[in-house]
Each structure stands twice: as C-alpha cells, then as structure tokens.
Amino acid sequence: MSKVIENVELLTDGGINPETGIHEEKLWQFHFVDCSEPRIMGRSKVLEYLTKGTVPPKTVHSFKKWDLTTTGGSKIRTWVVVYDDKSHVQLTNKDFYSLVTNGHKVEEEQNKKEEDSSPPPSTESPRGSVSAAIKQAQEQSKEPRATTTEEEKEEIDTFRNKIKEELSRDSYLEEIRKDYYANPKSTGLVEFK
C-alpha cells in the first residue's frame, strides 16, 4: 500500500542514491503523513512514478518545483510536469503528490500481476520446463502407435520378401548374361600404331 505524501524536499547538495548506490547532484526526499522514515529518490525514479501515474498514459520528460511569491507576500509552491510530446501541466502540491502516489500504486499492481502470472517452477524436472517437455516427448515416442493391423503387416512383409527374392534372382541372372555373351562392340585385340 502506498503512503500519503506530506512534503517533498529537494536535496540540492545531492548524495548517494540509495537505490543505485551512485552519487547524484540532486535527490528528492519524500516525507509522509504517518511520520515514517522519509524516502530518498533520484530523478529517474520520480520520473518513472510520474509517468506511471499519468492518465491517459504519457511519458514524463521532466518536472520542476516552482516557489511563487504573490503580490500579497504569501508563498505558493507549484510543480510543472513536462511530457515527451512537449505538452505540460502545472500542478498544486496535492495534485503532484497524488500523481507520484498513483504511479507507485500502478507499479505495485504491475509487480503483483507479474508475480501472479509467472508460472510456478516445475517440480517434475530439476532443469526446468524445457527439459520436462523433452522428457515427455521422448516417452511419447516410445509408445507404440500402430495404424496398420497385424494382418496388414503380415501381408506387407510377405510382399517385401517376394520382391527381394525376385530382384536378387533377376540381378544374378543379369550378371551371368553379361559374362556369357560377348560384347557386340568388341573388335578383338587392340590395334597398335
């Protein structure tokens, strides 16, 4: 469940991004209503949440905090969100915070769907589903799948044997005839010049 954001503070000194472990020039510190520990995020993570929270879906290009001073002397904070299609929107604190919170909720839902939709690991094979499929195919190939009856098999076998006998006898006689009869093109001894 996402927490309700109370305030967002820009850390201009920068610091180490806790998610990536890389030093960034600017970090954003999110304070929550329930007074839990503030969360520090880099620019890319805030952009990701803003993109996922935008309805209809649009990719956020950048965002900026504006502190405005009215002619009466009071201060107002607004946020400008610029999209990739160069359109932009100016939001109040409450709207900006709800956009980030909505993006976080959408990400949680997507992660939950991915976990639910991923198939459970196969317990049949220690090497995974591909190995299990190969094993199943091998077992199916061992099963006899006869389409001809026993009578038809016997008939086919006898016909094969009959053809083999005829071919072997014919080829034997042909070889003998070749040796027995003289070559009609033969002229006798080879003539030397």
ChimeraX commands (.cxc) that place a marker at each C-alpha (Angstrom):
marker #1 position 0.00,0.00,0.00 radius 0.5
marker #1 position 1.36,3.42,-0.91 radius 0.5
marker #1 position 1.79,6.05,1.76 radius 0.5
marker #1 position 0.33,9.55,1.56 radius 0.5
marker #1 position 2.99,12.17,0.83 radius 0.5
marker #1 position 3.07,15.23,3.08 radius 0.5
marker #1 position 6.05,17.12,1.66 radius 0.5
marker #1 position 8.78,16.78,-0.96 radius 0.5
marker #1 position 12.14,18.34,-0.28 radius 0.5
marker #1 position 14.89,18.91,-2.82 radius 0.5
marker #1 position 18.34,17.97,-1.54 radius 0.5
marker #1 position 20.46,20.40,-3.56 radius 0.5
marker #1 position 23.70,19.07,-2.08 radius 0.5
marker #1 position 22.92,15.72,-3.64 radius 0.5
marker #1 position 24.16,12.49,-2.19 radius 0.5
marker #1 position 24.24,8.78,-2.74 radius 0.5
marker #1 position 21.09,7.39,-4.32 radius 0.5
marker #1 position 20.08,4.52,-2.01 radius 0.5
marker #1 position 18.59,2.51,-4.86 radius 0.5
marker #1 position 21.53,2.67,-7.28 radius 0.5
marker #1 position 24.42,3.47,-4.95 radius 0.5
marker #1 position 25.58,6.23,-7.32 radius 0.5
marker #1 position 26.23,9.85,-6.34 radius 0.5
marker #1 position 23.66,12.25,-7.82 radius 0.5
marker #1 position 23.70,16.04,-7.82 radius 0.5
marker #1 position 20.04,16.36,-6.85 radius 0.5
marker #1 position 17.93,13.99,-4.81 radius 0.5
marker #1 position 14.33,14.24,-3.70 radius 0.5
marker #1 position 13.31,13.41,-0.13 radius 0.5
marker #1 position 9.69,12.39,0.37 radius 0.5
marker #1 position 8.10,12.94,3.79 radius 0.5
marker #1 position 4.94,11.02,4.65 radius 0.5
marker #1 position 1.85,11.81,6.73 radius 0.5
marker #1 position 2.37,8.84,9.07 radius 0.5
marker #1 position 5.76,10.29,10.12 radius 0.5
marker #1 position 7.58,7.20,8.91 radius 0.5
marker #1 position 11.16,7.44,7.73 radius 0.5
marker #1 position 11.49,9.72,4.69 radius 0.5
marker #1 position 12.33,8.10,1.39 radius 0.5
marker #1 position 15.06,9.46,-0.86 radius 0.5
marker #1 position 14.68,9.03,-4.62 radius 0.5
marker #1 position 16.68,10.07,-7.63 radius 0.5
marker #1 position 15.29,11.97,-10.60 radius 0.5
marker #1 position 14.81,8.84,-12.71 radius 0.5
marker #1 position 12.64,7.10,-10.10 radius 0.5
marker #1 position 10.45,10.19,-9.65 radius 0.5
marker #1 position 10.07,10.43,-13.44 radius 0.5
marker #1 position 9.09,6.77,-13.53 radius 0.5
marker #1 position 6.39,7.24,-10.88 radius 0.5
marker #1 position 5.08,10.37,-12.60 radius 0.5
marker #1 position 4.90,8.52,-15.94 radius 0.5
marker #1 position 3.07,5.54,-14.44 radius 0.5
marker #1 position 0.69,7.81,-12.54 radius 0.5
marker #1 position -0.34,9.89,-15.56 radius 0.5
marker #1 position -3.76,9.11,-17.03 radius 0.5
marker #1 position -4.05,8.82,-20.03 radius 0.5
marker #1 position -0.57,7.32,-20.30 radius 0.5
marker #1 position 2.15,9.78,-21.30 radius 0.5
marker #1 position 5.90,9.70,-20.79 radius 0.5
marker #1 position 7.18,12.42,-18.49 radius 0.5
marker #1 position 10.22,14.27,-19.83 radius 0.5
marker #1 position 10.96,16.44,-16.78 radius 0.5
marker #1 position 9.49,18.08,-13.72 radius 0.5
marker #1 position 10.34,21.17,-11.74 radius 0.5
marker #1 position 9.33,22.72,-8.44 radius 0.5
marker #1 position 8.36,26.39,-8.55 radius 0.5
marker #1 position 8.07,28.54,-5.44 radius 0.5
marker #1 position 5.95,31.59,-6.29 radius 0.5
marker #1 position 5.55,34.71,-4.21 radius 0.5
marker #1 position 2.30,36.57,-4.64 radius 0.5
marker #1 position 1.96,40.34,-4.60 radius 0.5
marker #1 position 0.48,39.97,-1.11 radius 0.5
marker #1 position 3.72,38.34,0.07 radius 0.5
marker #1 position 2.46,34.79,0.53 radius 0.5
marker #1 position 4.35,31.86,-0.98 radius 0.5
marker #1 position 2.85,29.17,-3.15 radius 0.5
marker #1 position 4.58,26.01,-4.38 radius 0.5
marker #1 position 3.60,24.53,-7.72 radius 0.5
marker #1 position 5.02,21.76,-9.83 radius 0.5
marker #1 position 5.43,21.78,-13.60 radius 0.5
marker #1 position 5.45,18.42,-15.35 radius 0.5
marker #1 position 6.63,18.39,-18.99 radius 0.5
marker #1 position 5.78,15.41,-21.18 radius 0.5
marker #1 position 7.70,13.98,-24.16 radius 0.5
marker #1 position 5.16,15.42,-26.57 radius 0.5
marker #1 position 6.15,18.89,-25.22 radius 0.5
marker #1 position 2.80,19.38,-23.51 radius 0.5
marker #1 position 2.95,20.39,-19.87 radius 0.5
marker #1 position 0.79,20.75,-16.81 radius 0.5
marker #1 position 1.16,22.89,-13.68 radius 0.5
marker #1 position 0.07,21.12,-10.51 radius 0.5
marker #1 position -0.51,22.07,-6.89 radius 0.5
marker #1 position 1.34,20.19,-4.17 radius 0.5
marker #1 position -1.64,17.93,-3.51 radius 0.5
marker #1 position -2.04,17.02,-7.19 radius 0.5
marker #1 position 1.67,16.39,-7.67 radius 0.5
marker #1 position 1.84,14.19,-4.59 radius 0.5
marker #1 position -1.22,12.20,-5.69 radius 0.5
marker #1 position 0.34,11.73,-9.16 radius 0.5
marker #1 position 3.50,10.25,-7.62 radius 0.5
marker #1 position 1.45,8.11,-5.22 radius 0.5
marker #1 position -0.73,6.84,-8.08 radius 0.5
marker #1 position 2.41,5.94,-10.06 radius 0.5
marker #1 position 3.70,3.96,-7.09 radius 0.5
marker #1 position 0.37,2.11,-6.81 radius 0.5
marker #1 position 0.41,1.26,-10.52 radius 0.5
marker #1 position 3.96,-0.11,-10.20 radius 0.5
marker #1 position 2.95,-2.25,-7.21 radius 0.5
marker #1 position -0.02,-3.63,-9.18 radius 0.5
marker #1 position 2.19,-4.43,-12.17 radius 0.5
marker #1 position 4.71,-6.23,-9.95 radius 0.5
marker #1 position 1.89,-8.18,-8.31 radius 0.5
marker #1 position 0.45,-9.19,-11.72 radius 0.5
marker #1 position 3.90,-10.34,-12.89 radius 0.5
marker #1 position 4.31,-12.46,-9.77 radius 0.5
marker #1 position 0.83,-13.94,-10.19 radius 0.5
marker #1 position 1.18,-14.60,-13.92 radius 0.5
marker #1 position 4.62,-16.20,-13.75 radius 0.5
marker #1 position 4.26,-20.00,-13.86 radius 0.5
marker #1 position 5.33,-21.89,-10.77 radius 0.5
marker #1 position 8.66,-23.65,-11.09 radius 0.5
marker #1 position 8.31,-27.15,-12.49 radius 0.5
marker #1 position 8.80,-29.82,-9.88 radius 0.5
marker #1 position 8.96,-32.61,-12.46 radius 0.5
marker #1 position 12.40,-31.76,-13.76 radius 0.5
marker #1 position 15.29,-30.14,-11.95 radius 0.5
marker #1 position 16.39,-28.44,-15.20 radius 0.5
marker #1 position 13.11,-26.64,-15.88 radius 0.5
marker #1 position 10.19,-26.75,-18.24 radius 0.5
marker #1 position 12.21,-27.30,-21.44 radius 0.5
marker #1 position 13.80,-30.42,-20.01 radius 0.5
marker #1 position 10.40,-31.65,-18.85 radius 0.5
marker #1 position 8.97,-31.14,-22.36 radius 0.5
marker #1 position 11.86,-33.08,-23.92 radius 0.5
marker #1 position 11.36,-35.90,-21.46 radius 0.5
marker #1 position 7.64,-36.03,-22.23 radius 0.5
marker #1 position 8.28,-36.13,-25.99 radius 0.5
marker #1 position 10.76,-38.99,-25.56 radius 0.5
marker #1 position 8.26,-41.00,-23.53 radius 0.5
marker #1 position 5.54,-40.45,-26.12 radius 0.5
marker #1 position 7.83,-41.60,-28.94 radius 0.5
marker #1 position 8.42,-44.92,-27.13 radius 0.5
marker #1 position 4.70,-45.69,-27.02 radius 0.5
marker #1 position 3.54,-47.87,-29.92 radius 0.5
marker #1 position 1.24,-46.01,-32.26 radius 0.5
marker #1 position 0.26,-48.63,-34.86 radius 0.5
marker #1 position -2.02,-47.62,-37.69 radius 0.5
marker #1 position -1.83,-50.92,-39.55 radius 0.5
marker #1 position -3.34,-54.13,-38.28 radius 0.5
marker #1 position -1.39,-57.34,-37.72 radius 0.5
marker #1 position -2.90,-58.94,-40.83 radius 0.5
marker #1 position -1.84,-55.97,-42.97 radius 0.5
marker #1 position 1.68,-56.14,-41.53 radius 0.5
marker #1 position 1.98,-59.83,-42.46 radius 0.5
marker #1 position 0.72,-59.11,-45.96 radius 0.5
marker #1 position 3.22,-56.26,-46.39 radius 0.5
marker #1 position 6.12,-58.40,-45.09 radius 0.5
marker #1 position 5.37,-61.27,-47.46 radius 0.5
marker #1 position 5.12,-58.88,-50.39 radius 0.5
marker #1 position 8.51,-57.33,-49.44 radius 0.5
marker #1 position 10.17,-60.75,-49.23 radius 0.5
marker #1 position 8.73,-61.76,-52.60 radius 0.5
marker #1 position 10.13,-58.60,-54.25 radius 0.5
marker #1 position 13.55,-59.16,-52.67 radius 0.5
marker #1 position 13.68,-62.73,-54.00 radius 0.5
marker #1 position 12.68,-61.69,-57.49 radius 0.5
marker #1 position 15.17,-58.84,-57.59 radius 0.5
marker #1 position 18.03,-60.93,-56.29 radius 0.5
marker #1 position 17.37,-63.77,-58.80 radius 0.5
marker #1 position 16.96,-61.33,-61.72 radius 0.5
marker #1 position 20.11,-59.43,-60.86 radius 0.5
marker #1 position 22.05,-62.69,-60.53 radius 0.5
marker #1 position 20.93,-63.88,-63.96 radius 0.5
marker #1 position 21.75,-60.48,-65.45 radius 0.5
marker #1 position 25.32,-60.67,-64.18 radius 0.5
marker #1 position 25.77,-64.12,-65.67 radius 0.5
marker #1 position 24.44,-62.99,-69.05 radius 0.5
marker #1 position 26.92,-60.11,-69.12 radius 0.5
marker #1 position 29.83,-62.53,-68.74 radius 0.5
marker #1 position 28.42,-65.20,-71.03 radius 0.5
marker #1 position 27.57,-63.13,-74.10 radius 0.5
marker #1 position 30.35,-61.37,-75.97 radius 0.5
marker #1 position 30.39,-57.67,-76.21 radius 0.5
marker #1 position 28.85,-56.75,-79.58 radius 0.5
marker #1 position 31.05,-53.64,-79.90 radius 0.5
marker #1 position 34.21,-55.51,-79.30 radius 0.5
marker #1 position 36.64,-55.77,-82.28 radius 0.5
marker #1 position 39.02,-58.19,-80.74 radius 0.5
marker #1 position 42.63,-57.33,-79.98 radius 0.5
marker #1 position 43.65,-53.77,-79.54 radius 0.5
marker #1 position 45.49,-52.49,-82.58 radius 0.5
marker #1 position 48.79,-50.69,-82.09 radius 0.5
marker #1 position 50.09,-48.00,-84.42 radius 0.5
marker link #1:1,2 radius 0.2
marker link #1:2,3 radius 0.2
marker link #1:3,4 radius 0.2
marker link #1:4,5 radius 0.2
marker link #1:5,6 radius 0.2
marker link #1:6,7 radius 0.2
marker link #1:7,8 radius 0.2
marker link #1:8,9 radius 0.2
marker link #1:9,10 radius 0.2
marker link #1:10,11 radius 0.2
marker link #1:11,12 radius 0.2
marker link #1:12,13 radius 0.2
marker link #1:13,14 radius 0.2
marker link #1:14,15 radius 0.2
marker link #1:15,16 radius 0.2
marker link #1:16,17 radius 0.2
marker link #1:17,18 radius 0.2
marker link #1:18,19 radius 0.2
marker link #1:19,20 radius 0.2
marker link #1:20,21 radius 0.2
marker link #1:21,22 radius 0.2
marker link #1:22,23 radius 0.2
marker link #1:23,24 radius 0.2
marker link #1:24,25 radius 0.2
marker link #1:25,26 radius 0.2
marker link #1:26,27 radius 0.2
marker link #1:27,28 radius 0.2
marker link #1:28,29 radius 0.2
marker link #1:29,30 radius 0.2
marker link #1:30,31 radius 0.2
marker link #1:31,32 radius 0.2
marker link #1:32,33 radius 0.2
marker link #1:33,34 radius 0.2
marker link #1:34,35 radius 0.2
marker link #1:35,36 radius 0.2
marker link #1:36,37 radius 0.2
marker link #1:37,38 radius 0.2
marker link #1:38,39 radius 0.2
marker link #1:39,40 radius 0.2
marker link #1:40,41 radius 0.2
marker link #1:41,42 radius 0.2
marker link #1:42,43 radius 0.2
marker link #1:43,44 radius 0.2
marker link #1:44,45 radius 0.2
marker link #1:45,46 radius 0.2
marker link #1:46,47 radius 0.2
marker link #1:47,48 radius 0.2
marker link #1:48,49 radius 0.2
marker link #1:49,50 radius 0.2
marker link #1:50,51 radius 0.2
marker link #1:51,52 radius 0.2
marker link #1:52,53 radius 0.2
marker link #1:53,54 radius 0.2
marker link #1:54,55 radius 0.2
marker link #1:55,56 radius 0.2
marker link #1:56,57 radius 0.2
marker link #1:57,58 radius 0.2
marker link #1:58,59 radius 0.2
marker link #1:59,60 radius 0.2
marker link #1:60,61 radius 0.2
marker link #1:61,62 radius 0.2
marker link #1:62,63 radius 0.2
marker link #1:63,64 radius 0.2
marker link #1:64,65 radius 0.2
marker link #1:65,66 radius 0.2
marker link #1:66,67 radius 0.2
marker link #1:67,68 radius 0.2
marker link #1:68,69 radius 0.2
marker link #1:69,70 radius 0.2
marker link #1:70,71 radius 0.2
marker link #1:71,72 radius 0.2
marker link #1:72,73 radius 0.2
marker link #1:73,74 radius 0.2
marker link #1:74,75 radius 0.2
marker link #1:75,76 radius 0.2
marker link #1:76,77 radius 0.2
marker link #1:77,78 radius 0.2
marker link #1:78,79 radius 0.2
marker link #1:79,80 radius 0.2
marker link #1:80,81 radius 0.2
marker link #1:81,82 radius 0.2
marker link #1:82,83 radius 0.2
marker link #1:83,84 radius 0.2
marker link #1:84,85 radius 0.2
marker link #1:85,86 radius 0.2
marker link #1:86,87 radius 0.2
marker link #1:87,88 radius 0.2
marker link #1:88,89 radius 0.2
marker link #1:89,90 radius 0.2
marker link #1:90,91 radius 0.2
marker link #1:91,92 radius 0.2
marker link #1:92,93 radius 0.2
marker link #1:93,94 radius 0.2
marker link #1:94,95 radius 0.2
marker link #1:95,96 radius 0.2
marker link #1:96,97 radius 0.2
marker link #1:97,98 radius 0.2
marker link #1:98,99 radius 0.2
marker link #1:99,100 radius 0.2
marker link #1:100,101 radius 0.2
marker link #1:101,102 radius 0.2
marker link #1:102,103 radius 0.2
marker link #1:103,104 radius 0.2
marker link #1:104,105 radius 0.2
marker link #1:105,106 radius 0.2
marker link #1:106,107 radius 0.2
marker link #1:107,108 radius 0.2
marker link #1:108,109 radius 0.2
marker link #1:109,110 radius 0.2
marker link #1:110,111 radius 0.2
marker link #1:111,112 radius 0.2
marker link #1:112,113 radius 0.2
marker link #1:113,114 radius 0.2
marker link #1:114,115 radius 0.2
marker link #1:115,116 radius 0.2
marker link #1:116,117 radius 0.2
marker link #1:117,118 radius 0.2
marker link #1:118,119 radius 0.2
marker link #1:119,120 radius 0.2
marker link #1:120,121 radius 0.2
marker link #1:121,122 radius 0.2
marker link #1:122,123 radius 0.2
marker link #1:123,124 radius 0.2
marker link #1:124,125 radius 0.2
marker link #1:125,126 radius 0.2
marker link #1:126,127 radius 0.2
marker link #1:127,128 radius 0.2
marker link #1:128,129 radius 0.2
marker link #1:129,130 radius 0.2
marker link #1:130,131 radius 0.2
marker link #1:131,132 radius 0.2
marker link #1:132,133 radius 0.2
marker link #1:133,134 radius 0.2
marker link #1:134,135 radius 0.2
marker link #1:135,136 radius 0.2
marker link #1:136,137 radius 0.2
marker link #1:137,138 radius 0.2
marker link #1:138,139 radius 0.2
marker link #1:139,140 radius 0.2
marker link #1:140,141 radius 0.2
marker link #1:141,142 radius 0.2
marker link #1:142,143 radius 0.2
marker link #1:143,144 radius 0.2
marker link #1:144,145 radius 0.2
marker link #1:145,146 radius 0.2
marker link #1:146,147 radius 0.2
marker link #1:147,148 radius 0.2
marker link #1:148,149 radius 0.2
marker link #1:149,150 radius 0.2
marker link #1:150,151 radius 0.2
marker link #1:151,152 radius 0.2
marker link #1:152,153 radius 0.2
marker link #1:153,154 radius 0.2
marker link #1:154,155 radius 0.2
marker link #1:155,156 radius 0.2
marker link #1:156,157 radius 0.2
marker link #1:157,158 radius 0.2
marker link #1:158,159 radius 0.2
marker link #1:159,160 radius 0.2
marker link #1:160,161 radius 0.2
marker link #1:161,162 radius 0.2
marker link #1:162,163 radius 0.2
marker link #1:163,164 radius 0.2
marker link #1:164,165 radius 0.2
marker link #1:165,166 radius 0.2
marker link #1:166,167 radius 0.2
marker link #1:167,168 radius 0.2
marker link #1:168,169 radius 0.2
marker link #1:169,170 radius 0.2
marker link #1:170,171 radius 0.2
marker link #1:171,172 radius 0.2
marker link #1:172,173 radius 0.2
marker link #1:173,174 radius 0.2
marker link #1:174,175 radius 0.2
marker link #1:175,176 radius 0.2
marker link #1:176,177 radius 0.2
marker link #1:177,178 radius 0.2
marker link #1:178,179 radius 0.2
marker link #1:179,180 radius 0.2
marker link #1:180,181 radius 0.2
marker link #1:181,182 radius 0.2
marker link #1:182,183 radius 0.2
marker link #1:183,184 radius 0.2
marker link #1:184,185 radius 0.2
marker link #1:185,186 radius 0.2
marker link #1:186,187 radius 0.2
marker link #1:187,188 radius 0.2
marker link #1:188,189 radius 0.2
marker link #1:189,190 radius 0.2
marker link #1:190,191 radius 0.2
marker link #1:191,192 radius 0.2
marker link #1:192,193 radius 0.2
view
